[in-house]
Amino acid sequence: AKYISEIVTLEDGLDAEDLRVLVTGYKPSVADFEVYVKLLNEADSNTIDSRPYIQLSKTSLTTIHSKDEDKNDFKIKIVLKTSNTAKAPRLKNYRAIAIQT
């Protein structure tokens, strides 16, 4: 299963240098989830839909983040995987936090 968010656009002057995604849900030992993002900054001439998804790295069980150039727009995809369909992961909610350091 997968979830794909709408495009999130940050207000002018609030460019993010990092994106942190916090995920809450049920994850059995035979299951996992992966988080991907499409990123776009104001200097890009492409559209966000033409950009590839980039897999974020896990820094803990529930915190995933990306270090990249400044971001103005982003779109999140969460992929839920399992090797046993009787023990599927379930996503309760997620939060994306755009961080400027």
QUIKAKA-V736735 format. One record per pair of residues at least 12 apart in sequence whose C-alpha atoms are under 6 Angstrom apart, sorted by sequence separation. I is the first residue (numbers start at 1). J is the second residue. If there is no record, write none. Layout:
BEGIN
i:I j:J
i:I j:J
END
This chain:
BEGIN
i:38 j:53
i:37 j:53
i:36 j:53
i:37 j:54
i:36 j:54
i:36 j:55
i:35 j:55
i:36 j:56
i:35 j:56
i:41 j:71
i:40 j:71
i:41 j:72
i:40 j:72
i:40 j:73
i:39 j:73
i:39 j:74
i:38 j:74
i:38 j:75
i:37 j:75
i:23 j:62
i:37 j:76
i:22 j:62
i:36 j:76
i:22 j:63
i:36 j:77
i:21 j:63
i:35 j:77
i:21 j:64
i:35 j:78
i:20 j:64
i:34 j:78
i:20 j:65
i:34 j:79
i:19 j:65
i:33 j:79
i:19 j:66
i:33 j:80
i:18 j:66
i:33 j:81
i:18 j:67
i:32 j:81
i:31 j:81
i:31 j:82
i:30 j:82
i:17 j:70
i:30 j:83
i:16 j:70
i:15 j:70
i:16 j:71
i:15 j:71
i:15 j:72
i:31 j:89
i:10 j:72
i:27 j:89
i:9 j:72
i:26 j:89
i:9 j:73
i:26 j:90
i:8 j:73
i:25 j:90
i:8 j:74
i:25 j:91
i:7 j:74
i:25 j:92
i:7 j:75
i:24 j:92
i:24 j:93
i:5 j:75
i:5 j:76
i:23 j:94
i:4 j:76
i:22 j:94
i:4 j:77
i:22 j:95
i:3 j:77
i:21 j:95
i:3 j:78
i:21 j:96
i:2 j:78
i:20 j:96
i:2 j:79
i:20 j:97
i:2 j:80
i:19 j:97
i:1 j:80
i:19 j:98
i:19 j:99
i:18 j:99
i:16 j:98
i:17 j:99
i:16 j:99
i:17 j:100
i:16 j:100
END
